[in-house]
Amino acid sequence: MQTSWTKLYSEIDGCTKCRLCEGRHNIVVGVGNKSADIMFIGEGPGHDEDMQGVPFVGRAGQLLDRMLAAIDLTREDVYIANIVKCRPPSNRNPEDDEAEACIPYLREQFALVRPKLIVCLGSVALRHILGKELRITRERGRWHEKAGVSIIATYHPAALLRDESKKREAWEDMKAIRARYLQIKGE
């Protein structure tokens, strides 16, 4: 039985399935077009996201907005979510058990949005969406098909802020995402 957004928010509200709930200010569910063809998935909220309850609003989010604009998209065109819905301490990567506690929520989001294309932002999203053995440096820019959905991984915007040498590869990925999106749309 498919869930509704109201039911999903009700399930997530007050979640205590893992220890990340202990330090959170807000649960960060998702933002954007709830019937988007493209879903971007990051790892988890940072400080700014935790304070505002919205994914990708800090420096990495501002860069993601510019990346979207470069391929003629906005937040209103896509849906943005994370593997975990609560901020890991000190912005560390979510641990596997924390991610596994949140994955059912992400699956519900996927079922509600029904995107045709998923963009994994960084290694955490890649590993939890496509396989724990995968590495972002080898998989970024490569398309995968899973249950009729096109999936690609690229560098997380925060990684691009730390290492600008990766921006060229990320730009190539974004162009490939735009081309696949237009193909899906029949343009």
BAPASE-457341 format. One record per residue (C-alpha): x, y, z; residue in three letters; residue number from 1. Coordinates in nm, 3 decimals, padded with zeros to 5 digits. Layout:
BEGIN
px; py; pz; code; pos
X; Y; Z; ala; NUM
...
***
This chain:
BEGIN
px; py; pz; code; pos
00.000; 00.000; 00.000; met; 1
00.145; 00.334; -00.105; gln; 2
00.187; 00.593; 00.163; thr; 3
00.094; 00.961; 00.146; ser; 4
00.305; 01.264; 00.225; trp; 5
00.094; 01.323; 00.536; thr; 6
00.155; 00.966; 00.655; lys; 7
00.528; 00.992; 00.579; leu; 8
00.567; 01.317; 00.774; tyr; 9
00.368; 01.164; 01.058; ser; 10
00.599; 00.860; 01.064; glu; 11
00.915; 01.072; 01.059; ile; 12
00.794; 01.324; 01.317; asp; 13
00.962; 01.243; 01.645; gly; 14
01.159; 00.951; 01.500; cys; 15
01.392; 00.782; 01.749; thr; 16
01.507; 00.488; 01.536; lys; 17
01.875; 00.577; 01.575; cys; 18
02.104; 00.786; 01.796; arg; 19
02.105; 01.081; 01.552; leu; 20
01.775; 01.194; 01.704; cys; 21
01.955; 01.282; 02.027; glu; 22
02.129; 01.593; 01.889; gly; 23
01.894; 01.717; 01.622; arg; 24
01.706; 02.045; 01.615; his; 25
01.491; 01.954; 01.314; asn; 26
01.419; 01.648; 01.106; ile; 27
01.518; 01.729; 00.749; val; 28
01.288; 01.540; 00.513; val; 29
01.313; 01.688; 00.164; gly; 30
01.237; 01.985; -00.055; val; 31
01.130; 02.058; -00.409; gly; 32
00.886; 01.928; -00.664; asn; 33
00.703; 01.628; -00.517; lys; 34
00.642; 01.488; -00.865; ser; 35
00.984; 01.566; -01.012; ala; 36
01.151; 01.357; -01.280; asp; 37
01.487; 01.404; -01.102; ile; 38
01.565; 01.324; -00.739; met; 39
01.894; 01.438; -00.586; phe; 40
02.007; 01.242; -00.280; ile; 41
02.280; 01.361; -00.044; gly; 42
02.417; 01.206; 00.274; glu; 43
02.261; 01.401; 00.559; gly; 44
02.186; 01.744; 00.699; pro; 45
02.461; 01.978; 00.814; gly; 46
02.432; 02.253; 01.074; his; 47
02.236; 02.498; 00.857; asp; 48
01.999; 02.224; 00.739; glu; 49
01.944; 02.103; 01.095; asp; 50
01.860; 02.456; 01.209; met; 51
01.623; 02.530; 00.917; gln; 52
01.477; 02.183; 00.857; gly; 53
01.552; 02.205; 00.483; val; 54
01.818; 02.007; 00.289; pro; 55
02.108; 02.179; 00.114; phe; 56
02.071; 02.536; 00.242; val; 57
02.430; 02.598; 00.356; gly; 58
02.736; 02.662; 00.138; arg; 59
02.705; 02.321; -00.031; ala; 60
02.337; 02.393; -00.100; gly; 61
02.421; 02.728; -00.254; gln; 62
02.668; 02.550; -00.482; leu; 63
02.405; 02.286; -00.567; leu; 64
02.166; 02.568; -00.662; asp; 65
02.433; 02.710; -00.898; arg; 66
02.497; 02.363; -01.042; met; 67
02.124; 02.321; -01.109; leu; 68
02.103; 02.667; -01.266; ala; 69
02.394; 02.580; -01.496; ala; 70
02.177; 02.305; -01.649; ile; 71
01.862; 02.518; -01.653; asp; 72
01.700; 02.363; -01.344; leu; 73
01.589; 02.499; -01.007; thr; 74
01.488; 02.346; -00.675; arg; 75
01.130; 02.371; -00.796; glu; 76
01.214; 02.137; -01.087; asp; 77
01.376; 01.861; -00.877; val; 78
01.326; 01.686; -00.545; tyr; 79
01.614; 01.692; -00.294; ile; 80
01.651; 01.450; -00.002; ala; 81
01.920; 01.282; 00.206; asn; 82
02.006; 00.931; 00.316; ile; 83
01.958; 01.030; 00.683; val; 84
01.708; 01.287; 00.808; lys; 85
01.898; 01.404; 01.119; cys; 86
02.239; 01.572; 01.140; arg; 87
02.528; 01.344; 01.231; pro; 88
02.750; 01.495; 01.505; pro; 89
03.024; 01.724; 01.373; ser; 90
02.891; 01.663; 01.019; asn; 91
03.053; 01.319; 01.010; arg; 92
02.928; 01.065; 00.757; asn; 93
02.625; 00.868; 00.876; pro; 94
02.715; 00.525; 01.006; glu; 95
02.561; 00.224; 00.835; asp; 96
02.310; 00.151; 01.112; asp; 97
02.194; 00.515; 01.109; glu; 98
02.150; 00.506; 00.732; ala; 99
01.964; 00.175; 00.749; glu; 100
01.723; 00.324; 01.003; ala; 101
01.637; 00.608; 00.761; cys; 102
01.638; 00.422; 00.428; ile; 103
01.271; 00.318; 00.464; pro; 104
01.178; 00.688; 00.476; tyr; 105
01.383; 00.753; 00.162; leu; 106
01.213; 00.460; -00.010; arg; 107
00.875; 00.613; 00.076; glu; 108
00.989; 00.948; -00.062; gln; 109
01.099; 00.772; -00.381; phe; 110
00.763; 00.594; -00.407; ala; 111
00.577; 00.923; -00.369; leu; 112
00.792; 01.130; -00.606; val; 113
00.839; 00.850; -00.861; arg; 114
01.145; 01.006; -01.029; pro; 115
01.283; 00.871; -01.353; lys; 116
01.637; 00.982; -01.270; leu; 117
01.830; 00.973; -00.941; ile; 118
02.148; 01.169; -00.876; val; 119
02.357; 01.038; -00.587; cys; 120
02.550; 01.330; -00.442; leu; 121
02.868; 01.180; -00.302; gly; 122
02.993; 00.846; -00.178; ser; 123
02.745; 00.797; 00.107; val; 124
02.444; 00.824; -00.124; ala; 125
02.616; 00.610; -00.388; leu; 126
02.697; 00.331; -00.141; arg; 127
02.348; 00.320; 00.008; his; 128
02.164; 00.345; -00.324; ile; 129
02.377; 00.126; -00.552; leu; 130
02.606; -00.084; -00.335; gly; 131
02.842; -00.066; -00.040; lys; 132
03.140; -00.182; -00.248; glu; 133
03.120; 00.113; -00.491; leu; 134
03.354; 00.412; -00.475; arg; 135
03.266; 00.760; -00.597; ile; 136
03.599; 00.807; -00.776; thr; 137
03.531; 00.503; -00.994; arg; 138
03.153; 00.533; -01.035; glu; 139
03.094; 00.906; -01.077; arg; 140
02.959; 00.989; -01.419; gly; 141
02.855; 00.628; -01.495; arg; 142
02.490; 00.550; -01.555; trp; 143
02.315; 00.260; -01.385; his; 144
01.962; 00.137; -01.448; glu; 145
01.759; -00.003; -01.161; lys; 146
01.388; -00.085; -01.190; ala; 147
01.350; 00.148; -01.488; gly; 148
01.522; 00.441; -01.313; val; 149
01.844; 00.597; -01.443; ser; 150
02.094; 00.652; -01.161; ile; 151
02.418; 00.848; -01.171; ile; 152
02.661; 00.956; -00.900; ala; 153
02.860; 01.275; -00.889; thr; 154
03.067; 01.452; -00.627; tyr; 155
02.884; 01.602; -00.331; his; 156
02.887; 01.984; -00.351; pro; 157
03.073; 01.996; -00.017; ala; 158
03.354; 01.790; -00.174; ala; 159
03.373; 02.044; -00.457; leu; 160
03.409; 02.324; -00.203; leu; 161
03.701; 02.137; -00.044; arg; 162
03.868; 02.035; -00.373; asp; 163
03.801; 02.261; -00.670; glu; 164
03.997; 02.029; -00.901; ser; 165
03.688; 01.803; -00.905; lys; 166
03.462; 02.073; -01.048; lys; 167
03.541; 01.990; -01.412; arg; 168
03.432; 01.627; -01.364; glu; 169
03.121; 01.741; -01.178; ala; 170
03.038; 01.977; -01.466; trp; 171
03.064; 01.686; -01.711; glu; 172
02.829; 01.487; -01.487; asp; 173
02.580; 01.775; -01.475; met; 174
02.581; 01.800; -01.854; lys; 175
02.514; 01.425; -01.875; ala; 176
02.230; 01.465; -01.624; ile; 177
02.079; 01.744; -01.835; arg; 178
02.105; 01.533; -02.152; ala; 179
01.939; 01.231; -01.985; arg; 180
01.669; 01.456; -01.837; tyr; 181
01.588; 01.600; -02.180; leu; 182
01.582; 01.249; -02.323; gln; 183
01.336; 01.139; -02.054; ile; 184
01.121; 01.446; -02.121; lys; 185
01.127; 01.366; -02.495; gly; 186
01.299; 01.689; -02.590; glu; 187
***
